[in-house]
Amino acid sequence: MDAGVISIIPVRGIKLIAPGDSLGLEIVKAVKSSGVGLREGDIVVVSHVVVSKAEGRLYRLSELAPTPQAIEIAAITGKDSAHVEAVLRESKRVVRIRGEVIITETRHGLICANSGVDLSNVGEGVAAALPDNPDASAERIRLEIEKAAGVRVAVIICDSHGRPFRRGAVNIAIGCSGLEPIWDRRGEPDLYGRVLRSKQICVADELAAAAELAMGQAAEGIPVAIIRGYKYIPGVVGASQIIRPREESLF
Protein backbone atom coordinates (compact mmCIF):
# COMPACT_ATOMS: atom_id res chain seq x y z
CA MET A 1 0.00 0.00 0.00
CA ASP A 2 1.41 3.36 -1.02
CA ALA A 3 1.19 6.11 1.57
CA GLY A 4 -0.51 9.33 0.52
CA VAL A 5 -2.18 12.32 2.11
CA ILE A 6 -4.45 11.22 4.95
CA SER A 7 -7.07 13.55 6.41
CA ILE A 8 -8.78 13.21 9.79
CA ILE A 9 -12.10 15.05 9.83
CA PRO A 10 -14.15 15.56 13.03
CA VAL A 11 -17.88 15.02 12.54
CA ARG A 12 -19.74 17.76 14.39
CA GLY A 13 -23.44 18.14 14.99
CA ILE A 14 -24.35 14.59 16.02
CA LYS A 15 -27.28 14.80 18.40
CA LEU A 16 -27.17 13.28 21.88
CA ILE A 17 -27.70 9.60 21.20
CA ALA A 18 -30.41 7.70 23.07
CA PRO A 19 -31.21 3.97 23.25
CA GLY A 20 -32.80 2.77 20.03
CA ASP A 21 -31.33 5.49 17.80
CA SER A 22 -29.90 4.44 14.43
CA LEU A 23 -26.34 5.60 14.88
CA GLY A 24 -25.45 5.05 11.23
CA LEU A 25 -28.28 7.30 10.07
CA GLU A 26 -27.38 9.98 12.62
CA ILE A 27 -23.79 9.96 11.35
CA VAL A 28 -24.96 10.36 7.74
CA LYS A 29 -27.25 13.25 8.74
CA ALA A 30 -24.37 14.99 10.52
CA VAL A 31 -21.86 14.63 7.69
CA LYS A 32 -24.41 15.95 5.20
CA SER A 33 -25.45 18.94 7.31
CA SER A 34 -21.83 19.84 8.07
CA GLY A 35 -20.84 19.70 4.41
CA VAL A 36 -18.18 17.05 5.06
CA GLY A 37 -20.01 14.33 3.15
CA LEU A 38 -18.87 10.75 2.76
CA ARG A 39 -16.66 9.40 0.00
CA GLU A 40 -15.92 5.93 -1.29
CA GLY A 41 -13.35 4.28 0.96
CA ASP A 42 -13.75 6.60 3.95
CA ILE A 43 -13.12 5.12 7.39
CA VAL A 44 -15.68 6.12 10.02
CA VAL A 45 -14.28 5.93 13.56
CA VAL A 46 -16.90 5.92 16.31
CA SER A 47 -16.49 6.23 20.09
CA HIS A 48 -17.83 3.19 21.91
CA VAL A 49 -19.82 5.43 24.28
CA VAL A 50 -22.31 6.53 21.61
CA VAL A 51 -22.57 2.95 20.36
CA SER A 52 -23.30 1.78 23.90
CA LYS A 53 -25.90 4.53 24.31
CA ALA A 54 -27.67 3.54 21.08
CA GLU A 55 -27.66 -0.12 22.13
CA GLY A 56 -28.84 0.59 25.66
CA ARG A 57 -25.64 -0.77 27.24
CA LEU A 58 -26.06 1.51 30.23
CA TYR A 59 -26.11 0.97 33.98
CA ARG A 60 -28.04 3.26 36.30
CA LEU A 61 -25.78 3.06 39.31
CA SER A 62 -28.57 3.74 41.81
CA GLU A 63 -30.32 0.57 40.64
CA LEU A 64 -27.33 -1.74 41.20
CA ALA A 65 -27.06 -3.81 44.39
CA PRO A 66 -23.33 -4.25 45.05
CA THR A 67 -22.19 -7.77 45.93
CA PRO A 68 -19.84 -8.42 48.87
CA GLN A 69 -16.96 -8.66 46.37
CA ALA A 70 -17.85 -5.25 44.91
CA ILE A 71 -18.06 -3.72 48.39
CA GLU A 72 -14.68 -5.19 49.33
CA ILE A 73 -12.98 -3.90 46.16
CA ALA A 74 -14.64 -0.49 46.59
CA ALA A 75 -13.14 -0.24 50.08
CA ILE A 76 -9.67 -1.05 48.69
CA THR A 77 -9.83 1.29 45.71
CA GLY A 78 -12.00 4.11 47.03
CA LYS A 79 -14.37 3.70 44.09
CA ASP A 80 -18.15 3.80 44.33
CA SER A 81 -19.39 0.28 45.10
CA ALA A 82 -22.10 0.46 42.41
CA HIS A 83 -19.49 1.38 39.83
CA VAL A 84 -17.37 -1.56 40.96
CA GLU A 85 -20.42 -3.82 40.66
CA ALA A 86 -20.85 -2.76 37.02
CA VAL A 87 -17.15 -3.42 36.43
CA LEU A 88 -17.44 -6.93 37.86
CA ARG A 89 -20.57 -7.72 35.84
CA GLU A 90 -18.70 -6.86 32.65
CA SER A 91 -15.61 -8.91 33.53
CA LYS A 92 -14.52 -12.50 33.16
CA ARG A 93 -11.88 -12.10 35.87
CA VAL A 94 -10.05 -9.51 37.91
CA VAL A 95 -6.43 -9.44 36.80
CA ARG A 96 -4.98 -6.98 39.31
CA ILE A 97 -5.98 -4.30 41.80
CA ARG A 98 -3.52 -1.58 42.72
CA GLY A 99 -4.41 1.73 44.31
CA GLU A 100 -7.51 3.03 42.55
CA VAL A 101 -6.96 0.85 39.48
CA ILE A 102 -8.93 -2.31 38.72
CA ILE A 103 -7.53 -4.27 35.78
CA THR A 104 -9.91 -6.89 34.42
CA GLU A 105 -10.39 -9.20 31.49
CA THR A 106 -13.68 -8.36 29.81
CA ARG A 107 -16.07 -10.88 28.36
CA HIS A 108 -14.64 -9.90 24.97
CA GLY A 109 -11.11 -10.86 26.06
CA LEU A 110 -9.81 -7.30 26.44
CA ILE A 111 -7.42 -6.61 29.33
CA CYS A 112 -8.20 -3.08 30.50
CA ALA A 113 -9.11 -0.84 33.40
CA ASN A 114 -12.62 -1.11 34.85
CA SER A 115 -13.81 -3.58 32.18
CA GLY A 116 -14.15 -0.58 29.88
CA VAL A 117 -17.09 0.69 31.96
CA ASP A 118 -17.11 4.43 31.30
CA LEU A 119 -18.47 7.23 33.50
CA SER A 120 -17.52 9.99 31.05
CA ASN A 121 -19.97 11.61 28.63
CA VAL A 122 -22.96 9.54 29.76
CA GLY A 123 -24.63 11.73 32.38
CA GLU A 124 -24.74 11.78 36.16
CA GLY A 125 -25.32 8.42 37.83
CA VAL A 126 -24.97 6.43 34.60
CA ALA A 127 -22.17 4.15 33.39
CA ALA A 128 -21.68 2.91 29.83
CA ALA A 129 -20.46 -0.63 29.29
CA LEU A 130 -18.76 -1.78 26.10
CA PRO A 131 -21.04 -3.05 23.32
CA ASP A 132 -21.91 -6.73 23.68
CA ASN A 133 -20.35 -7.53 20.30
CA PRO A 134 -18.32 -4.58 18.99
CA ASP A 135 -17.62 -6.23 15.63
CA ALA A 136 -21.33 -6.85 15.04
CA SER A 137 -22.04 -3.26 16.09
CA ALA A 138 -19.45 -1.97 13.62
CA GLU A 139 -20.96 -4.05 10.83
CA ARG A 140 -24.47 -2.82 11.58
CA ILE A 141 -23.33 0.82 11.56
CA ARG A 142 -21.38 0.27 8.34
CA LEU A 143 -24.39 -1.22 6.55
CA GLU A 144 -26.63 1.62 7.76
CA ILE A 145 -24.16 4.21 6.50
CA GLU A 146 -23.63 2.50 3.15
CA LYS A 147 -27.37 2.19 2.55
CA ALA A 148 -28.07 5.82 3.45
CA ALA A 149 -25.01 7.40 1.80
CA GLY A 150 -24.55 5.10 -1.19
CA VAL A 151 -20.79 4.71 -0.75
CA ARG A 152 -18.56 1.93 0.57
CA VAL A 153 -16.97 2.70 3.93
CA ALA A 154 -15.21 0.93 6.78
CA VAL A 155 -16.17 1.40 10.42
CA ILE A 156 -14.02 1.23 13.56
CA ILE A 157 -15.42 1.37 17.09
CA CYS A 158 -12.81 2.74 19.47
CA ASP A 159 -12.08 3.07 23.17
CA SER A 160 -9.13 4.55 25.03
CA HIS A 161 -6.96 2.05 26.88
CA GLY A 162 -3.76 2.20 28.87
CA ARG A 163 -0.69 0.16 27.88
CA PRO A 164 1.70 -1.88 30.01
CA PHE A 165 4.78 0.07 31.13
CA ARG A 166 3.70 3.28 29.37
CA ARG A 167 1.89 6.33 30.73
CA GLY A 168 -1.16 7.76 29.05
CA ALA A 169 -4.14 6.20 27.31
CA VAL A 170 -4.43 5.65 23.57
CA ASN A 171 -7.46 4.92 21.41
CA ILE A 172 -7.65 1.33 20.18
CA ALA A 173 -10.08 -0.53 17.94
CA ILE A 174 -12.47 -2.75 19.89
CA GLY A 175 -14.64 -3.43 16.85
CA CYS A 176 -14.33 -3.00 13.09
CA SER A 177 -16.05 -3.87 9.84
CA GLY A 178 -15.05 -3.49 6.22
CA LEU A 179 -11.26 -3.51 6.59
CA GLU A 180 -8.55 -5.96 7.55
CA PRO A 181 -7.54 -4.97 11.09
CA ILE A 182 -4.03 -6.40 10.73
CA TRP A 183 -1.70 -5.82 7.77
CA ASP A 184 0.47 -8.93 7.58
CA ARG A 185 3.77 -8.04 5.93
CA ARG A 186 5.60 -11.26 6.72
CA GLY A 187 7.46 -12.55 3.69
CA GLU A 188 8.01 -9.09 2.20
CA PRO A 189 11.55 -7.71 1.74
CA ASP A 190 12.75 -4.72 3.73
CA LEU A 191 14.81 -1.84 2.32
CA TYR A 192 17.90 -4.05 2.16
CA GLY A 193 16.21 -7.19 0.88
CA ARG A 194 15.94 -8.95 4.22
CA VAL A 195 12.71 -10.96 4.43
CA LEU A 196 10.35 -9.78 7.17
CA ARG A 197 9.47 -12.66 9.50
CA SER A 198 7.29 -11.14 12.22
CA LYS A 199 5.98 -7.82 10.90
CA GLN A 200 2.22 -7.63 11.46
CA ILE A 201 0.83 -4.09 11.74
CA CYS A 202 -2.36 -3.46 13.69
CA VAL A 203 -3.77 -0.95 11.24
CA ALA A 204 -7.11 -0.74 13.07
CA ASP A 205 -5.44 0.44 16.30
CA GLU A 206 -3.28 2.94 14.42
CA LEU A 207 -6.34 4.41 12.71
CA ALA A 208 -8.27 4.56 16.00
CA ALA A 209 -5.39 6.37 17.70
CA ALA A 210 -5.11 8.85 14.83
CA ALA A 211 -8.84 9.60 14.93
CA GLU A 212 -8.66 10.48 18.63
CA LEU A 213 -6.61 13.55 17.74
CA ALA A 214 -9.74 14.99 16.11
CA MET A 215 -12.32 13.52 18.49
CA GLY A 216 -10.89 14.23 21.93
CA GLN A 217 -11.89 12.59 25.20
CA ALA A 218 -13.36 15.39 27.30
CA ALA A 219 -15.98 18.05 26.54
CA GLU A 220 -15.30 18.29 22.81
CA GLY A 221 -18.56 16.49 22.02
CA ILE A 222 -17.15 14.85 18.88
CA PRO A 223 -17.82 11.09 19.05
CA VAL A 224 -17.11 10.41 15.36
CA ALA A 225 -14.28 11.18 12.96
CA ILE A 226 -13.70 10.32 9.31
CA ILE A 227 -10.29 9.21 8.08
CA ARG A 228 -9.96 9.95 4.38
CA GLY A 229 -7.20 8.97 2.00
CA TYR A 230 -5.85 5.85 3.71
CA LYS A 231 -5.80 2.90 1.31
CA TYR A 232 -6.78 0.03 3.56
CA ILE A 233 -7.28 -3.61 2.65
CA PRO A 234 -11.00 -4.49 2.57
CA GLY A 235 -11.80 -7.37 4.89
CA VAL A 236 -14.49 -9.39 6.60
CA VAL A 237 -12.81 -10.24 9.92
CA GLY A 238 -13.32 -8.02 12.95
CA ALA A 239 -11.21 -6.53 15.70
CA SER A 240 -11.64 -9.68 17.77
CA GLN A 241 -8.79 -11.04 15.63
CA ILE A 242 -6.46 -8.51 17.27
CA ILE A 243 -6.77 -10.05 20.73
CA ARG A 244 -3.81 -12.30 21.46
CA PRO A 245 -4.88 -15.70 22.82
CA ARG A 246 -3.80 -16.32 26.40
CA GLU A 247 -1.58 -19.24 25.34
CA GLU A 248 0.49 -16.75 23.30
CA SER A 249 0.91 -14.34 26.22
CA LEU A 250 4.48 -13.24 26.94
CA PHE A 251 3.67 -12.03 30.48
C-alpha positions as CSV (number, residue, x, y, z in Angstrom):
1,M,0.0,0.0,0.0
2,D,1.4,3.4,-1.0
3,A,1.2,6.1,1.6
4,G,-0.5,9.3,0.5
5,V,-2.2,12.3,2.1
6,I,-4.5,11.2,4.9
7,S,-7.1,13.5,6.4
8,I,-8.8,13.2,9.8
9,I,-12.1,15.0,9.8
10,P,-14.1,15.6,13.0
11,V,-17.9,15.0,12.5
12,R,-19.7,17.8,14.4
13,G,-23.4,18.1,15.0
14,I,-24.3,14.6,16.0
15,K,-27.3,14.8,18.4
16,L,-27.2,13.3,21.9
17,I,-27.7,9.6,21.2
18,A,-30.4,7.7,23.1
19,P,-31.2,4.0,23.2
20,G,-32.8,2.8,20.0
21,D,-31.3,5.5,17.8
22,S,-29.9,4.4,14.4
23,L,-26.3,5.6,14.9
24,G,-25.4,5.0,11.2
25,L,-28.3,7.3,10.1
26,E,-27.4,10.0,12.6
27,I,-23.8,10.0,11.3
28,V,-25.0,10.4,7.7
29,K,-27.2,13.3,8.7
30,A,-24.4,15.0,10.5
31,V,-21.9,14.6,7.7
32,K,-24.4,15.9,5.2
33,S,-25.4,18.9,7.3
34,S,-21.8,19.8,8.1
35,G,-20.8,19.7,4.4
36,V,-18.2,17.1,5.1
37,G,-20.0,14.3,3.2
38,L,-18.9,10.7,2.8
39,R,-16.7,9.4,0.0
40,E,-15.9,5.9,-1.3
41,G,-13.3,4.3,1.0
42,D,-13.7,6.6,3.9
43,I,-13.1,5.1,7.4
44,V,-15.7,6.1,10.0
45,V,-14.3,5.9,13.6
46,V,-16.9,5.9,16.3
47,S,-16.5,6.2,20.1
48,H,-17.8,3.2,21.9
49,V,-19.8,5.4,24.3
50,V,-22.3,6.5,21.6
51,V,-22.6,3.0,20.4
52,S,-23.3,1.8,23.9
53,K,-25.9,4.5,24.3
54,A,-27.7,3.5,21.1
55,E,-27.7,-0.1,22.1
56,G,-28.8,0.6,25.7
57,R,-25.6,-0.8,27.2
58,L,-26.1,1.5,30.2
59,Y,-26.1,1.0,34.0
60,R,-28.0,3.3,36.3
61,L,-25.8,3.1,39.3
62,S,-28.6,3.7,41.8
63,E,-30.3,0.6,40.6
64,L,-27.3,-1.7,41.2
65,A,-27.1,-3.8,44.4
66,P,-23.3,-4.3,45.1
67,T,-22.2,-7.8,45.9
68,P,-19.8,-8.4,48.9
69,Q,-17.0,-8.7,46.4
70,A,-17.8,-5.2,44.9
71,I,-18.1,-3.7,48.4
72,E,-14.7,-5.2,49.3
73,I,-13.0,-3.9,46.2
74,A,-14.6,-0.5,46.6
75,A,-13.1,-0.2,50.1
76,I,-9.7,-1.0,48.7
77,T,-9.8,1.3,45.7
78,G,-12.0,4.1,47.0
79,K,-14.4,3.7,44.1
80,D,-18.2,3.8,44.3
81,S,-19.4,0.3,45.1
82,A,-22.1,0.5,42.4
83,H,-19.5,1.4,39.8
84,V,-17.4,-1.6,41.0
85,E,-20.4,-3.8,40.7
86,A,-20.9,-2.8,37.0
87,V,-17.1,-3.4,36.4
88,L,-17.4,-6.9,37.9
89,R,-20.6,-7.7,35.8
90,E,-18.7,-6.9,32.7
91,S,-15.6,-8.9,33.5
92,K,-14.5,-12.5,33.2
93,R,-11.9,-12.1,35.9
94,V,-10.1,-9.5,37.9
95,V,-6.4,-9.4,36.8
96,R,-5.0,-7.0,39.3
97,I,-6.0,-4.3,41.8
98,R,-3.5,-1.6,42.7
99,G,-4.4,1.7,44.3
100,E,-7.5,3.0,42.6
101,V,-7.0,0.9,39.5
102,I,-8.9,-2.3,38.7
103,I,-7.5,-4.3,35.8
104,T,-9.9,-6.9,34.4
105,E,-10.4,-9.2,31.5
106,T,-13.7,-8.4,29.8
107,R,-16.1,-10.9,28.4
108,H,-14.6,-9.9,25.0
109,G,-11.1,-10.9,26.1
110,L,-9.8,-7.3,26.4
111,I,-7.4,-6.6,29.3
112,C,-8.2,-3.1,30.5
113,A,-9.1,-0.8,33.4
114,N,-12.6,-1.1,34.9
115,S,-13.8,-3.6,32.2
116,G,-14.1,-0.6,29.9
117,V,-17.1,0.7,32.0
118,D,-17.1,4.4,31.3
119,L,-18.5,7.2,33.5
120,S,-17.5,10.0,31.0
121,N,-20.0,11.6,28.6
122,V,-23.0,9.5,29.8
123,G,-24.6,11.7,32.4
124,E,-24.7,11.8,36.2
125,G,-25.3,8.4,37.8
126,V,-25.0,6.4,34.6
127,A,-22.2,4.2,33.4
128,A,-21.7,2.9,29.8
129,A,-20.5,-0.6,29.3
130,L,-18.8,-1.8,26.1
131,P,-21.0,-3.0,23.3
132,D,-21.9,-6.7,23.7
133,N,-20.4,-7.5,20.3
134,P,-18.3,-4.6,19.0
135,D,-17.6,-6.2,15.6
136,A,-21.3,-6.8,15.0
137,S,-22.0,-3.3,16.1
138,A,-19.5,-2.0,13.6
139,E,-21.0,-4.1,10.8
140,R,-24.5,-2.8,11.6
141,I,-23.3,0.8,11.6
142,R,-21.4,0.3,8.3
143,L,-24.4,-1.2,6.6
144,E,-26.6,1.6,7.8
145,I,-24.2,4.2,6.5
146,E,-23.6,2.5,3.2
147,K,-27.4,2.2,2.6
148,A,-28.1,5.8,3.5
149,A,-25.0,7.4,1.8
150,G,-24.6,5.1,-1.2
151,V,-20.8,4.7,-0.8
152,R,-18.6,1.9,0.6
153,V,-17.0,2.7,3.9
154,A,-15.2,0.9,6.8
155,V,-16.2,1.4,10.4
156,I,-14.0,1.2,13.6
157,I,-15.4,1.4,17.1
158,C,-12.8,2.7,19.5
159,D,-12.1,3.1,23.2
160,S,-9.1,4.6,25.0
161,H,-7.0,2.0,26.9
162,G,-3.8,2.2,28.9
163,R,-0.7,0.2,27.9
164,P,1.7,-1.9,30.0
165,F,4.8,0.1,31.1
166,R,3.7,3.3,29.4
167,R,1.9,6.3,30.7
168,G,-1.2,7.8,29.0
169,A,-4.1,6.2,27.3
170,V,-4.4,5.7,23.6
171,N,-7.5,4.9,21.4
172,I,-7.7,1.3,20.2
173,A,-10.1,-0.5,17.9
174,I,-12.5,-2.7,19.9
175,G,-14.6,-3.4,16.8
176,C,-14.3,-3.0,13.1
177,S,-16.0,-3.9,9.8
178,G,-15.0,-3.5,6.2
179,L,-11.3,-3.5,6.6
180,E,-8.6,-6.0,7.6
181,P,-7.5,-5.0,11.1
182,I,-4.0,-6.4,10.7
183,W,-1.7,-5.8,7.8
184,D,0.5,-8.9,7.6
185,R,3.8,-8.0,5.9
186,R,5.6,-11.3,6.7
187,G,7.5,-12.5,3.7
188,E,8.0,-9.1,2.2
189,P,11.5,-7.7,1.7
190,D,12.7,-4.7,3.7
191,L,14.8,-1.8,2.3
192,Y,17.9,-4.1,2.2
193,G,16.2,-7.2,0.9
194,R,15.9,-8.9,4.2
195,V,12.7,-11.0,4.4
196,L,10.4,-9.8,7.2
197,R,9.5,-12.7,9.5
198,S,7.3,-11.1,12.2
199,K,6.0,-7.8,10.9
200,Q,2.2,-7.6,11.5
201,I,0.8,-4.1,11.7
202,C,-2.4,-3.5,13.7
203,V,-3.8,-0.9,11.2
204,A,-7.1,-0.7,13.1
205,D,-5.4,0.4,16.3
206,E,-3.3,2.9,14.4
207,L,-6.3,4.4,12.7
208,A,-8.3,4.6,16.0
209,A,-5.4,6.4,17.7
210,A,-5.1,8.9,14.8
211,A,-8.8,9.6,14.9
212,E,-8.7,10.5,18.6
213,L,-6.6,13.6,17.7
214,A,-9.7,15.0,16.1
215,M,-12.3,13.5,18.5
216,G,-10.9,14.2,21.9
217,Q,-11.9,12.6,25.2
218,A,-13.4,15.4,27.3
219,A,-16.0,18.1,26.5
220,E,-15.3,18.3,22.8
221,G,-18.6,16.5,22.0
222,I,-17.2,14.9,18.9
223,P,-17.8,11.1,19.0
224,V,-17.1,10.4,15.4
225,A,-14.3,11.2,13.0
226,I,-13.7,10.3,9.3
227,I,-10.3,9.2,8.1
228,R,-10.0,9.9,4.4
229,G,-7.2,9.0,2.0
230,Y,-5.9,5.9,3.7
231,K,-5.8,2.9,1.3
232,Y,-6.8,0.0,3.6
233,I,-7.3,-3.6,2.6
234,P,-11.0,-4.5,2.6
235,G,-11.8,-7.4,4.9
236,V,-14.5,-9.4,6.6
237,V,-12.8,-10.2,9.9
238,G,-13.3,-8.0,12.9
239,A,-11.2,-6.5,15.7
240,S,-11.6,-9.7,17.8
241,Q,-8.8,-11.0,15.6
242,I,-6.5,-8.5,17.3
243,I,-6.8,-10.1,20.7
244,R,-3.8,-12.3,21.5
245,P,-4.9,-15.7,22.8
246,R,-3.8,-16.3,26.4
247,E,-1.6,-19.2,25.3
248,E,0.5,-16.8,23.3
249,S,0.9,-14.3,26.2
250,L,4.5,-13.2,26.9
251,F,3.7,-12.0,30.5
